[in-house]
Amino acid sequence: MLALAAAFALGRVTPLGSTNWHEQLEGRTWMVMFGVTGCKHCKQMGLMWDEMARQLAASEDDVHVGRVNSTTHNGLTKTMRVC
């Protein structure tokens, strides 16, 4: 939990998956990216997602930024109807 708090303070993208999805998202505002390993478009978007996380951390907005690896967490991806 302390590591996640540090990630928010530094403006990092939080890895999300089926094990921490509900715990992390409950009661918070999130921007979540679903990406696939090896996808060049997802990699490019990931760079923009990192920048957005840094900018949001520097602002007064209480918005968290997360990323789901859809290759690893395809059940979560399907549940959220992303695919």
Rosetta blueprint (number, residue, H / E / L):
1 M L
2 L H
3 A H
4 L H
5 A H
6 A H
7 A H
8 F H
9 A H
10 L H
11 G L
12 R L
13 V L
14 T E
15 P E
16 L E
17 G L
18 S L
19 T L
20 N L
21 W H
22 H H
23 E H
24 Q H
25 L H
26 E L
27 G L
28 R L
29 T E
30 W E
31 M E
32 V E
33 M E
34 F E
35 G E
36 V L
37 T L
38 G L
39 C L
40 K H
41 H H
42 C H
43 K H
44 Q H
45 M H
46 G H
47 L H
48 M H
49 W H
50 D H
51 E H
52 M H
53 A H
54 R H
55 Q H
56 L H
57 A H
58 A H
59 S L
60 E L
61 D L
62 D L
63 V E
64 H E
65 V E
66 G E
67 R E
68 V E
69 N E
70 S L
71 T L
72 T L
73 H L
74 N H
75 G H
76 L H
77 T H
78 K H
79 T H
80 M L
81 R L
82 V L
83 C L
